[in-house]
Amino acid sequence: MNVAQYIIARLRDVGVEHVFTVPGDYAAPFIDVLDSSPGITRVANINELGSGYAADGYGRYKGVGCACVQYGVGTFSLLDCVAGSYVERVPVVVISASPSTSDRVLERTKKILFHHSTGDLQADRIVFQNVTVASLIIDDPAKAAEQIDSAFTAMLTHRRPIYIEVLKNVWTLPCGEPSGTLAPIVTVSDPASLHAALDAAWARIQAARQPVIWAGVQIARFGLRDTLQALVDRSGLPFTTTSLGKTVLDEAQPQFIGTYAGPASPPSTWDFVSASDCVVALGTIITDDYLNIMASSFGVMIEVTEEEVRIGHQYYHQVTMRDFIEGLLARYENAAPPPVRLPQRPGNPPAAQPTDGLTYNIFMYELADFLRRENLVNSTALVLGESTSLYVFGNLFGLPRDGFISNAAWGSLGHETGAALGVMLGSNKRAFVVAGDGGFRMICQELSSLVMAKKNAAIFVMSNNVYAIEQAFVNLDAFKPDGEFAPFDILPVWDYLALAKGFGATGVRADTVGSLRTVLADVVKVTDGPVLVEVIIPEKDLAPQLERLAATPPTLRRSNRRGG
């Protein structure tokens, strides 16, 4: 077995069946081996951002994603994607290749700058140290197996990306056979600290008038969905999620009170969570969307993640999230749950008329109603990017587990379209992508990757020719009738139908409710490639969810978080 074969064997061991690639001469030996390896398929992307986003989308469903790109010019392009996977806890293997052993000698002794090198042959590894849990260069095949296994173990343990760079001449050199099965390192809680944390949390929950579980994406990443569901079932407690954690559990169950997205939440969700005297945050990644609740409820909140356990202002060390949630479930199994009050779910607005124009919210209701009416909810993955639509579609109820993904914490424009290919390969669901036109334009060429893979993703581009979400956070007054957008938030006009045709995709346009209904009926009939749908909305359509979120948030005292 050689080094390339060893990496491929370990990728298969952790469930990877597809590797997203952009070719390069340094990595060519690896790609040659990949193409001849059974059980794993090379998937071509048009650029490195596409590979990274696709690997991220794939990893959210399959558990681990993988991208292989060229050294330097490829890896640095991929950096944005990997940073997002790092922040949002998506295990991704980044495979790169660099100048050979002899080339490195020439670069060091003769000062010859090899292509794609900065002159520092450690540069890529050093850069990726900031967004991975293992970043390494394999230059000795005798050490390769140990290095690879160590990196994969770190990835599985922390649910974060790793970077593996192999010298061009080392790919095909022999190394040892894989030994044993890779698994995460299990951390054991300190019994006394765990017991104290559970006592404090139990007392706080039992004394609370209106407790609520606030679930985050770490529940999914660390395999705790079933445990959390059992806790919801046994306790009867209502639950909400972060935007990033939306659909971590099935949202059709009565205990789901809506996704909490700060002021962008459904009003009933906002009111209920704001009135809660005991928010039990489990596996949440708390971003600046949640300044309000952190300002008002920090001292009464229970916050349990893979990094920390906090009850009010008291921190408990050496307590794992898994042990805490299992311990809390055990307490409920020995106690009768108290009666729980649930808020009334909001109803849909009056049906729009066929001649009505489209807005963010009208589009959301129309698409959701269509998916329900056609029984497509369980076979569809809604993929939302950093745009107004993320907060609008976050208001949906009734979605199934794993029915919604977003880049809500890192917020990289273009992630939603780039991730579609990986989502479809990893989930066997059809991706319905809702993108802002600014974000779509950053990654539009991935339509071609979807065409090449014959995947029938539906890409809905909310077309208003502005960076609306950016403008909202810059100056809300621009959305008033006499307001003006900042020049840097105005986009040029694109012909989306011509663009789709150029990439080999189907392109259609919807500008009224009636035309949207016709388009949706036609979209579901397409089976052999992507459909690009231009959804025409007014430039100054300011969704109320975004308007509430963009209003000035409260100041969060620096002393509220450890580290200043």
C-alpha positions in Angstrom: 0.0 0.0 0.0 1.3 3.5 -0.8 0.5 6.8 0.9 -2.3 7.8 -1.5 -4.0 4.4 -1.0 -3.6 4.7 2.8 -5.4 8.1 2.9 -8.2 6.7 0.6 -8.6 3.7 2.8 -9.0 5.9 5.9 -11.5 8.1 4.1 -13.6 5.0 3.3 -13.3 4.0 7.0 -14.9 7.2 8.1 -17.8 7.0 5.6 -16.5 9.2 2.8 -17.8 8.0 -0.6 -17.1 11.1 -2.7 -14.1 13.5 -2.9 -14.6 16.9 -4.3 -11.6 18.0 -6.5 -9.9 20.6 -8.6 -6.9 19.0 -10.3 -3.3 20.2 -10.1 0.0 18.7 -11.1 1.3 18.2 -7.5 -1.9 16.2 -6.6 -2.2 14.3 -9.9 -0.7 11.1 -8.4 -3.3 11.1 -5.7 -6.1 11.7 -8.2 -4.9 8.9 -10.4 -5.1 6.5 -7.4 -8.4 7.9 -6.4 -9.9 7.2 -9.8 -8.8 3.6 -9.7 -10.1 3.0 -6.1 -13.4 1.2 -5.6 -16.0 2.5 -3.2 -15.0 6.1 -3.6 -15.8 8.6 -6.4 -14.0 11.7 -7.5 -16.4 14.6 -8.1 -15.2 17.5 -10.2 -15.7 21.1 -9.3 -15.1 24.3 -11.3 -13.1 26.1 -8.6 -11.8 25.5 -5.1 -14.6 27.4 -3.4 -17.0 24.9 -5.0 -14.9 22.0 -3.7 -14.8 23.4 -0.2 -18.5 24.3 0.0 -19.5 20.9 -1.5 -17.3 19.0 1.0 -18.8 21.1 3.8 -22.4 20.3 2.6 -21.5 16.7 2.2 -20.0 16.5 5.7 -23.1 17.9 7.3 -25.0 14.8 6.2 -22.3 12.0 5.9 -20.3 13.0 9.0 -17.1 13.8 7.1 -16.4 15.6 3.8 -13.2 15.7 1.7 -11.7 18.2 -0.8 -8.5 17.8 -2.8 -7.0 20.9 -4.4 -3.7 22.2 -5.7 -1.1 23.6 -3.4 -1.0 27.4 -2.7 -3.3 28.9 -5.3 -5.8 26.1 -4.5 -5.5 25.8 -0.8 -5.6 29.5 -0.1 -8.8 29.8 -2.2 -10.2 26.9 -0.1 -9.3 28.7 3.2 -12.7 30.5 3.5 -14.6 27.3 3.2 -12.5 25.5 5.7 -12.8 28.3 8.2 -16.5 28.0 8.0 -16.3 24.2 8.6 -14.1 24.9 11.6 -16.5 27.4 13.1 -19.6 25.3 12.5 -18.0 22.0 13.5 -18.1 20.2 10.1 -15.3 17.5 9.8 -13.6 18.0 6.5 -10.4 16.5 5.2 -8.4 18.9 3.1 -5.9 17.1 0.8 -3.2 19.0 -0.9 0.2 18.3 -2.5 3.3 20.3 -2.8 6.8 20.4 -4.4 8.8 17.1 -4.2 11.7 16.4 -2.0 14.2 17.3 -4.8 12.3 20.4 -5.7 12.5 21.6 -2.1 16.2 21.2 -2.1 16.5 23.4 -5.1 14.1 26.0 -3.6 16.1 26.0 -0.4 19.7 26.0 -1.9 19.3 27.7 -5.3 16.4 30.0 -4.4 14.3 28.7 -7.2 10.6 29.6 -6.6 8.5 26.7 -7.7 5.0 27.4 -9.0 2.3 28.2 -6.5 4.8 28.5 -3.7 5.2 31.7 -1.6 8.8 30.8 -1.0 8.0 29.4 2.4 7.4 25.7 2.0 5.6 25.6 5.4 3.2 28.5 4.5 0.2 26.4 3.7 0.5 24.2 6.8 1.0 27.2 9.0 -2.0 29.1 7.6 -4.3 26.1 8.0 -3.2 25.6 11.6 -5.6 28.4 12.4 -8.7 26.6 11.0 -8.0 23.0 11.6 -7.3 20.6 14.5 -4.4 19.0 12.7 -2.3 20.5 9.9 0.6 18.5 8.6 3.0 17.8 5.8 3.9 14.2 4.9 7.4 14.0 3.6 8.4 10.6 5.0 6.3 7.5 4.0 7.6 5.6 7.1 5.7 8.1 9.3 2.7 8.6 7.0 0.4 6.0 8.7 0.9 7.4 12.2 0.5 11.0 11.0 -2.7 10.3 9.0 -4.3 8.3 11.8 -3.5 11.0 14.4 -5.0 13.7 12.2 -8.2 11.7 11.5 -8.6 10.9 15.2 -8.4 14.6 16.0 -11.0 15.4 13.3 -13.4 12.8 14.7 -12.8 13.9 18.3 -13.3 17.6 17.8 -15.6 17.5 14.7 -13.4 20.0 12.9 -11.3 20.0 9.7 -7.8 18.7 9.1 -5.2 19.6 6.5 -3.0 16.9 5.0 -0.3 18.0 2.5 1.8 15.3 0.8 5.0 15.9 -1.2 4.5 15.1 -4.9 7.0 12.2 -4.9 5.7 10.7 -1.7 2.2 9.8 -2.9 3.2 6.5 -4.5 5.9 5.5 -2.0 5.0 2.4 0.2 3.7 2.7 3.7 2.1 0.4 6.3 -1.3 -1.1 6.1 -4.2 0.5 8.1 -4.4 -1.1 11.5 -7.6 -1.0 13.6 -10.6 1.3 13.4 -10.4 5.0 13.8 -12.6 6.5 16.5 -12.9 9.8 18.5 -11.0 10.0 21.8 -13.7 9.8 24.6 -13.3 12.4 27.4 -14.5 11.3 30.8 -16.3 13.7 33.1 -15.1 14.3 36.6 -17.8 12.6 38.7 -17.9 15.3 41.4 -18.0 18.2 38.9 -20.7 16.4 36.8 -22.8 15.8 39.9 -22.5 19.4 41.1 -23.4 20.7 37.6 -26.5 18.5 37.4 -27.6 19.4 40.9 -27.3 23.1 40.1 -29.1 22.8 36.7 -31.8 20.5 38.1 -32.6 22.9 40.9 -32.7 25.9 38.5 -35.0 24.0 36.1 -37.4 22.8 38.8 -37.7 26.2 40.3 -38.3 27.9 36.9 -41.7 29.2 35.8 -41.0 28.9 32.1 -38.0 26.8 31.2 -37.1 26.2 27.6 -34.5 24.1 25.8 -32.4 26.0 23.2 -30.7 23.4 21.0 -27.7 24.0 18.8 -25.8 22.4 16.0 -23.3 20.6 18.3 -26.1 18.2 19.2 -26.0 16.9 15.6 -22.2 17.1 15.3 -21.6 15.0 18.4 -24.3 12.4 17.8 -26.7 13.5 20.6 -29.9 13.9 18.6 -31.6 10.8 20.0 -30.6 11.7 23.5 -31.9 15.2 23.2 -35.2 13.9 21.7 -35.5 11.5 24.6 -35.0 14.5 27.0 -37.7 16.5 25.2 -40.1 13.5 25.3 -39.5 12.7 28.9 -39.5 16.3 30.2 -42.2 17.7 28.0 -40.1 20.9 27.8 -40.6 23.2 24.9 -37.6 23.6 22.6 -36.2 26.1 20.2 -33.0 26.0 18.1 -30.4 28.4 16.8 -30.5 29.3 13.1 -27.5 27.1 12.6 -29.1 24.3 14.6 -32.5 24.5 12.8 -33.9 20.9 12.2 -31.5 19.3 14.6 -34.7 17.7 15.8 -38.0 17.1 14.0 -39.9 20.4 14.0 -43.3 18.9 13.5 -43.6 17.9 17.1 -45.7 20.0 19.4 -42.8 20.9 21.8 -41.1 22.9 19.0 -41.9 26.6 19.5 -40.0 28.0 16.5 -36.4 28.8 15.7 -34.9 31.4 17.9 -32.9 33.9 15.8 -32.9 36.9 18.2 -35.2 39.7 17.0 -35.6 37.8 13.7 -37.5 35.1 15.4 -41.3 34.5 14.9 -43.0 36.9 17.4 -44.4 34.0 19.5 -40.9 32.4 19.8 -39.3 35.8 20.7 -41.9 36.5 23.3 -41.7 33.0 24.9 -37.9 32.8 25.0 -37.6 36.4 26.2 -40.0 35.6 29.1 -38.2 32.4 30.0 -36.5 32.4 33.4 -34.4 29.3 32.6 -33.0 28.9 29.1 -31.2 25.6 28.8 -28.8 26.1 25.9 -27.5 22.7 24.7 -24.8 22.5 22.0 -25.4 26.1 20.9 -22.8 28.3 19.0 -23.8 31.7 20.2 -23.1 34.5 17.7 -23.9 38.2 17.7 -27.4 37.4 16.5 -28.1 36.6 20.1 -26.8 39.7 21.9 -30.3 40.4 23.3 -30.6 37.1 25.2 -27.0 37.2 26.4 -27.5 40.7 27.7 -30.8 39.9 29.5 -30.4 36.2 30.5 -26.8 35.4 30.9 -27.0 35.1 34.7 -30.0 32.7 34.6 -29.0 30.6 31.6 -27.7 27.0 31.6 -25.2 26.8 28.8 -23.7 23.4 27.9 -21.4 22.9 24.9 -18.4 20.7 24.0 -16.2 23.5 25.3 -17.9 24.6 28.6 -20.6 23.9 31.1 -22.0 27.0 32.8 -25.0 27.4 35.2 -25.6 31.1 35.7 -22.2 32.6 36.5 -20.7 29.3 37.8 -18.5 27.2 35.5 -18.0 23.5 35.9 -14.8 22.0 34.6 -14.2 18.5 33.2 -17.9 17.9 32.3 -18.8 16.7 28.9 -21.9 17.7 27.0 -22.9 14.1 26.5 -22.6 13.2 30.2 -24.5 16.3 31.2 -27.5 15.7 28.8 -27.6 12.0 29.7 -27.5 12.9 33.4 -30.3 15.4 33.0 -32.4 12.8 31.2 -31.8 10.4 34.0 -33.1 13.0 36.5 -36.3 13.3 34.5 -36.7 9.5 34.3 -37.0 9.5 38.1 -39.4 12.5 38.4 -42.8 13.4 37.1 -42.4 16.3 34.6 -44.2 19.5 35.6 -47.0 20.9 33.4 -45.7 22.8 30.5 -47.2 25.8 28.7 -46.6 26.0 25.0 -47.1 29.2 22.9 -49.7 29.2 20.1 -48.1 28.7 16.7 -48.5 31.5 14.3 -50.8 30.9 11.4 -50.1 31.6 7.8 -51.1 34.9 6.3 -54.1 35.1 3.9 -53.4 33.4 0.6 -51.7 35.6 -1.9 -53.4 36.3 -5.2 -51.9 35.1 -8.5 -51.4 38.7 -9.7 -49.5 39.8 -6.5 -45.9 40.6 -6.7 -43.3 38.6 -4.8 -41.5 39.5 -1.6 -39.2 37.5 0.7 -42.1 36.4 2.9 -44.6 35.7 0.1 -41.9 33.5 -1.6 -41.2 31.6 1.6 -44.9 30.8 2.3 -45.5 29.8 -1.3 -42.5 27.5 -1.5 -43.3 25.9 1.9 -46.9 25.4 1.0 -45.9 23.8 -2.3 -43.5 21.4 -0.7 -46.1 20.3 1.8 -48.9 20.0 -0.7 -46.7 17.9 -3.0 -45.4 15.8 -0.1 -41.8 16.8 -0.9 -40.8 18.1 2.6 -39.1 14.8 3.7 -37.2 14.5 0.4 -36.0 18.1 0.2 -33.1 19.8 1.9 -33.6 23.6 2.2 -30.2 25.2 1.9 -30.0 28.8 3.0 -27.0 31.2 2.9 -26.1 34.4 4.6 -28.9 36.6 3.2 -32.3 38.0 4.2 -33.9 34.7 3.2 -32.0 32.9 6.1 -33.9 34.8 8.7 -37.2 34.6 6.7 -37.1 30.9 6.2 -35.9 30.5 9.8 -39.5 31.3 10.7 -40.8 28.0 9.2 -42.4 25.4 11.3 -43.0 21.7 10.7 -39.7 20.8 8.9 -38.3 17.3 9.4 -35.0 16.5 11.0 -32.1 17.4 8.7 -34.4 19.4 6.5 -32.6 22.7 6.7 -28.9 23.7 6.6 -27.2 27.1 6.6 -23.9 28.8 7.1 -25.4 30.9 9.8 -22.4 31.3 12.1 -19.6 31.8 9.6 -21.8 33.6 7.1 -19.8 33.2 3.8 -21.7 34.5 0.8 -22.1 31.8 -1.8 -22.0 28.8 0.6 -25.6 27.8 -0.2 -25.1 27.3 -3.9 -21.6 25.8 -3.5 -22.9 23.3 -0.9 -25.8 22.0 -3.0 -23.8 19.4 -4.8 -22.4 18.0 -1.6 -25.8 18.1 0.1 -27.4 16.1 -2.6 -24.6 13.5 -2.7 -24.5 13.2 1.0 -28.2 13.2 1.8 -29.9 11.7 -1.2 -32.3 14.6 -1.0 -33.0 17.2 -3.6 -31.4 20.5 -2.7 -33.7 23.6 -2.8 -31.3 26.5 -2.5 -32.5 30.0 -1.6 -29.7 32.5 -2.4 -29.3 36.2 -2.3 -28.2 37.5 -5.7 -25.0 38.9 -4.2 -24.0 35.6 -2.7 -25.0 33.6 -5.8 -22.8 35.7 -8.1 -19.7 34.8 -6.0 -20.1 31.1 -6.8 -22.5 31.0 -9.9 -20.0 28.7 -11.8 -21.0 25.8 -9.5 -24.1 25.5 -11.7 -21.6 23.9 -14.1 -20.5 21.4 -11.5 -24.2 20.5 -10.9 -24.7 20.1 -14.6 -21.6 17.8 -14.9 -22.8 15.7 -12.0 -26.4 15.7 -13.4 -27.9 16.8 -10.1 -31.3 18.5 -10.3 -30.8 21.1 -7.5 -33.2 24.0 -7.6 -31.4 27.3 -7.1 -33.8 30.2 -6.3 -32.0 33.5 -6.6 -33.7 36.4 -4.8 -33.1 39.0 -7.5 -33.2 42.7 -6.4 -29.7 43.6 -7.6 -28.5 44.8 -4.2 -26.7 43.5 -1.2 -29.9 43.9 0.9 -28.6 42.3 4.1 -25.4 44.3 4.0 -27.4 47.5 3.5 -29.7 46.8 6.4 -26.8 46.6 8.8 -25.2 49.7 7.3 -28.3 52.0 7.3 -31.9 50.9 7.5 -33.0 54.3 6.3 -32.0 53.3 2.8 -35.2 51.1 2.6 -37.5 54.1 3.1 -39.2 55.5 0.0 -36.8 58.4 -0.2 -33.8 56.4 1.0 -30.8 55.6 -1.2 -28.6 52.5 -1.0 -24.9 52.9 -0.5 -23.1 52.7 -3.9 -21.1 49.7 -2.7 -24.3 47.7 -2.1 -25.7 48.1 -5.6 -25.1 45.2 -8.0 -25.0 45.3 -11.8 -27.9 43.8 -13.7 -27.4 40.1 -14.8 -29.3 38.1 -17.3 -29.8 35.0 -15.2 -31.6 33.1 -18.0 -28.7 33.5 -20.4 -26.3 32.6 -17.6 -28.1 29.4 -16.9 -28.1 28.5 -20.6 -24.4 29.2 -20.8 -23.7 26.8 -18.1 -26.0 24.1 -19.5 -28.7 24.5 -16.9 -32.4 25.3 -17.1 -33.3 28.9 -16.4 -36.7 30.3 -15.5 -38.1 33.5 -14.0 -40.9 34.3 -11.6 -42.1 37.8 -10.8 -45.7 37.2 -9.6 -47.3 34.6 -7.3 -49.0 33.0 -10.3 -45.8 32.7 -12.3 -44.0 31.3 -9.2 -46.7 28.6 -8.8 -46.2 27.6 -12.5 -42.4 27.6 -12.1 -42.6 25.4 -9.0 -44.8 22.9 -10.8 -42.3 22.7 -13.7 -39.2 22.6 -11.4 -40.2 19.3 -9.8 -40.4 17.7 -13.2 -36.7 18.4 -14.0 -34.6 15.3 -13.2 -31.3 15.5 -15.2 -29.7 18.8 -14.1 -30.0 22.0 -12.1 -32.7 24.7 -12.5 -31.9 28.3 -11.9 -35.0 30.3 -10.9 -34.7 34.1 -10.9 -37.2 35.4 -8.2 -37.9 39.1 -8.9 -38.5 41.1 -5.7 -38.5 44.8 -5.1 -35.1 46.4 -4.3 -36.5 47.9 -1.1 -38.4 44.8 0.1 -37.2 44.9 3.8 -38.4 41.7 5.4 -39.6 42.5 9.0 -37.3 39.7 10.3 -34.2 41.5 9.0 -35.5 44.9 10.0 -35.9 43.7 13.7 -32.5 42.0 13.6 -30.7 45.0 12.1 -32.0 47.5 14.7 -29.4 48.5 17.2 -28.7 45.6 19.6 -28.1 46.0 23.4 -24.5 46.3 24.6 -23.2 43.1 26.0 -21.0 43.8 29.0 -17.5 42.4 28.4 -17.4 40.8 31.8 -20.2 38.5 30.8 -17.9 36.3 28.8 -14.7 34.7 30.0 -11.6 36.1 28.4 -12.7 39.7 28.4 
